[in-house]
Amino acid sequence: MSGMDGLGATPTHPQPLPGREGSSNPARGEAALRVGGEMLVLRPSFAALVAAESELGPLFALVERAAEGRLGLSEMVGLFWHCLRERPEALTRDGFAEAVTGCGLAANTPVLKVLLGQILAGR
């Protein structure tokens, strides 16, 4: 894979900037994650959550596991992957997983918290 291999992911919460690619809109429940120097927006849309639930099982069970500290890394990466608003052409699931993993669970917790909050809020 080109430009994304071995690069870390850094969760961030930038303010929304209308018309600017890579900006998250917290009013829509979006969160941003920096992967390979590129800001990726995660948006828990209905379609994204249905796809995540298909892979990961019931979303409420996922939230419960997270609340109990039992959410697996692969589950977090799976949720993030399905919630990506747009995927760069060069980004593969494996490359994305490596980048997210490179930062560790604690660094990705703010993004996870936003997504889980949206699942519970139902926005």
Secondary structure, 3 states (H helix, E strand, C coil): CCCCCCCCEEEECCCCCCCCCCCCCHHHCCEEEEECCEEEEECCCHHHHHHHHHHHCCHHHHHHHHHCCCCCHHHHHHHHHHHECCCCCCCCHHHHHHHHHHHCHHHHHHHHHHHHHHHHHCC
